[in-house]
Amino acid sequence: MAAPDLQIDDLLRQVVAFHRSGVRNDLKLRAFYNEAQSLLPSNPGEAHTVMGVVACLKGCEEDALRHHQASLSCGRSRDRIMNYVVTLNYFHRYDEALACAQEVVNRDPADLEALRAVIGAAFTTGQFRLTTHWLAEYAKRVPVLEQWDQDLAKMRALLPLIASTAERLNLTDEVLAAFHRPLWQILRTFGEKQDFTITDKIHREGGDCFISRTLELPMSFDDIQTIDDQLVQHWAEQDEVWPVEKFIILLREREAA
């Protein structure tokens, strides 16, 4: 019989491979969950991680978070944290994902996977200054641009102008992150993760300029309109003074390939 540590490591590899396959099989997920549950007495940290990943794949946010947090209570190892980061991103919890990924990078500045996670979360939340900082750190560790993945290389090329414009408009990372937060809260109410692409542009009108951020979502026009209406209502109900004349978020239906 395999040792408990080997059993749980193999099970986690199977779950990750299953996730990457894109196949949806609830019976398989239940089998993974049950096997992990049987390993709780011998290896609670990794078993809870597997159960958290399975719950994430089933779209069960509360269960996924509960299991990952139980895993971390057994010790905040690098792999446990990074698996939690994946789940946090799945449920549009980018602020928490950023904090966890930064924890890993602070321990090991050479951890490129964690560094990419930091960059992705910082950029998604609109924190252009922070993204610029971590992109520079990534460039120190991977100086050959041809070794960068396409999205990261594109970000590196386009971000300086966006970031400098945001600084000129006094759009701080804190303000932009707060401006985005209600959008993530609303997206979570739509269940499974909504993958989107982000396009930032600078617009000039006379002597003024502003930044637009367009999110293309794989959703129907009606659902996007619902999100947009809820987002505007949320902003209107807050006491904050939002920088809508300097930065706007646009939602669009993704065109079919």
Beta strands, then each sheet from edge to edge (+ up, - down):
strand 1: 197-205
strand 2: 208-217
strand 3: 247-253
sheet 1: 1+ 2- 3-
end
